[in-house]
Amino acid sequence: MTNTNIYLVRHGQTKWNVKGKMQGHMDSPLTIEGKVQAARLKERLRPVPFDAIFSSSSLRAVTTAQIISERKPDDIHQLEALKEINMGFWEGQHIASIQKEWTREFEHFFEKPHLYRPTGQGETYEELLERALPAMEGIISKYKGGSILVVTHRMTLKTILNYYSGNRLDGMGNMPDIPPASLSKITIRDAHPIVELYGDASHYETLTKVR
């Protein structure tokens, strides 16, 4: 049976990443370094003939997808369902301030996601999974046997990879962080998902090709 290969990418470094500010549904542009990260990943993925390109509708993700795929925005499927988790009042605020004012909630956000509850009109991780998973399943169903690029965000990507690894949400806090413009890969083989690559950023230094 033919495999379906999903290449998942976190967007490149942004200005708010450098400033230590939470983004969520808010946005900030890629830094020069973020664009370089995406360009190096472009070279790494050049041998892969993508059947479709999907991205979060956030500009930082769309820009990353453009650099990697060398396609125009109109040729990229931009999905609201692939946006970062909505962080409520935390969006646009500095991480140090959030950690000080909402210490317990901040700990839950990164280490105990099953207990996390947003401050303000944000999302839980359960709600994030409820919108992101149908989008992923739709992509997998439509492009069976294909190779697809999906550009999304740190916590959205971590939640997706945790699910397809067969883990429960309460175990996600133990999973490694996902660097900017890193590469992950899910292969659907005989209807079974296999996480073959997780947050790999080796292209930062070398232009290793993926087969």
C-alpha positions in Angstrom: 0.0 0.0 0.0 1.2 3.5 -0.8 2.3 5.7 2.1 0.9 9.1 2.8 3.7 11.5 4.0 2.8 14.6 6.0 5.7 17.0 6.5 4.9 19.3 9.4 6.8 22.5 10.1 6.7 25.1 12.8 7.0 28.7 11.4 10.4 30.4 11.5 11.6 32.7 14.2 9.5 35.8 14.7 10.2 39.3 16.2 8.0 38.4 19.2 9.9 35.2 19.7 13.0 37.3 20.1 11.3 39.7 22.4 9.8 36.9 24.5 6.2 37.7 23.8 3.3 35.3 23.5 1.7 35.3 20.0 -1.2 32.8 19.8 -3.8 34.2 17.4 -1.9 37.5 17.3 1.0 37.8 14.9 4.4 39.2 14.3 6.6 38.9 11.2 9.6 36.6 10.7 13.0 37.9 11.6 15.9 37.7 9.1 17.0 34.6 11.0 13.5 33.1 10.7 13.7 33.6 6.9 17.1 32.0 6.8 15.8 29.0 8.8 12.9 28.5 6.4 15.3 28.9 3.4 17.5 26.2 4.7 14.5 23.9 5.2 13.5 24.7 1.6 16.8 23.2 0.4 16.4 20.2 2.7 12.9 19.5 1.3 13.7 20.3 -2.4 13.7 16.7 -3.4 10.1 16.2 -2.1 7.4 16.6 -4.8 4.6 18.1 -2.7 1.1 17.5 -3.9 -0.3 20.3 -1.8 0.8 23.0 0.7 -1.3 23.8 3.8 -0.6 26.6 6.3 -2.2 28.3 9.3 -3.8 31.5 8.2 -1.4 33.5 10.4 1.1 35.5 8.4 4.1 34.1 10.1 3.1 30.6 9.0 2.1 31.6 5.5 5.4 33.4 5.0 7.3 30.3 6.1 5.2 28.1 3.7 6.0 30.5 0.8 9.7 30.4 1.4 9.8 26.6 1.7 7.5 25.9 -1.3 8.4 28.9 -3.5 4.7 29.3 -4.2 2.4 32.3 -4.1 -0.1 32.8 -1.2 -3.0 31.9 -3.5 -1.4 28.5 -4.1 -1.2 27.8 -0.3 -4.3 26.4 1.4 -4.6 28.7 4.5 -6.7 27.1 7.3 -8.0 28.8 10.4 -8.0 25.4 12.0 -4.2 25.2 11.9 -3.7 28.5 13.9 -1.9 28.5 17.2 -3.8 27.9 20.4 -5.7 31.0 21.4 -4.0 32.2 24.6 -6.6 34.8 25.7 -5.2 37.6 27.8 -1.7 36.3 27.4 -1.4 37.3 23.7 1.0 40.2 23.1 2.3 40.0 26.7 5.9 39.2 27.8 6.5 35.7 29.0 8.2 36.8 32.1 5.2 38.9 33.2 2.8 36.0 32.5 4.9 33.6 34.4 5.0 36.0 37.4 1.2 36.9 37.4 -0.2 33.5 36.4 2.4 31.1 37.8 0.2 28.0 38.1 -1.6 28.5 34.8 1.8 29.1 33.1 3.1 25.8 34.5 0.0 24.0 33.3 0.3 25.5 29.8 3.7 23.9 29.2 3.9 21.0 31.7 0.3 19.8 32.5 -1.7 20.6 29.4 -4.7 18.5 30.5 -5.1 20.9 33.5 -4.6 24.1 31.6 -7.4 26.6 31.5 -7.0 29.9 29.6 -7.0 33.3 31.1 -9.7 35.2 29.2 -11.3 34.1 26.0 -8.7 31.5 25.0 -8.7 27.8 24.3 -8.0 24.7 26.2 -5.8 22.0 24.6 -8.9 19.9 24.2 -10.5 22.6 22.2 -7.4 23.1 20.1 -7.4 19.4 19.3 -11.1 19.5 18.4 -10.4 22.0 15.6 -6.9 20.9 14.4 -7.6 17.2 14.2 -10.5 17.3 11.7 -8.3 19.5 9.5 -5.5 17.0 9.6 -7.8 14.1 9.0 -9.3 15.9 6.0 -5.9 16.5 4.5 -4.9 12.9 5.0 -8.1 11.6 3.5 -8.0 13.9 0.4 -4.3 13.3 -0.4 -3.9 9.5 0.2 -0.6 8.3 -1.2 0.7 11.9 -1.5 3.3 14.1 0.1 1.9 17.2 1.9 3.5 20.2 3.6 1.7 21.6 6.6 3.1 24.7 8.3 1.7 25.5 11.7 2.7 26.6 15.2 4.6 25.4 18.3 1.8 24.2 20.5 -0.6 23.2 17.7 2.1 21.1 16.2 3.0 19.5 19.5 -0.6 18.7 20.2 -0.9 17.1 16.7 2.3 15.0 17.1 1.3 13.9 20.6 -2.1 12.7 19.3 -0.6 10.8 16.3 2.0 9.3 18.6 -0.8 7.6 20.4 -0.3 9.6 23.6 -2.9 11.1 25.9 -3.0 14.8 26.6 -1.7 14.4 30.1 1.6 13.0 28.7 2.2 15.9 26.3 4.2 17.9 28.9 6.9 15.3 28.7 7.4 15.7 25.0 10.4 17.8 23.7 10.0 21.4 22.6 9.7 22.1 18.9 12.2 24.7 17.5 11.3 27.3 14.9 11.3 26.1 11.2 12.0 22.5 12.5 10.8 19.5 10.5 8.5 16.7 11.7 7.0 13.9 9.6 4.0 11.6 10.0 3.7 8.7 7.6 0.3 7.0 7.2 1.1 3.3 6.5 -1.7 0.8 6.1 -4.0 3.4 7.8 -1.7 3.6 10.8 0.1 6.9 11.6 3.8 6.7 12.4 5.7 9.8 13.7 9.0 9.3 11.9 10.5 12.7 12.6 10.0 15.1 15.5 11.1 18.7 15.7 14.3 18.1 13.7 16.4 21.2 13.1 19.6 19.7 11.6 19.2 21.8 8.5 20.2 24.9 10.7 23.8 23.7 10.2 23.7 21.3 7.3 21.5 20.9 4.3 20.6 17.3 4.8 18.2 16.0 2.2 15.0 14.1 3.2 14.1 11.1 1.0 
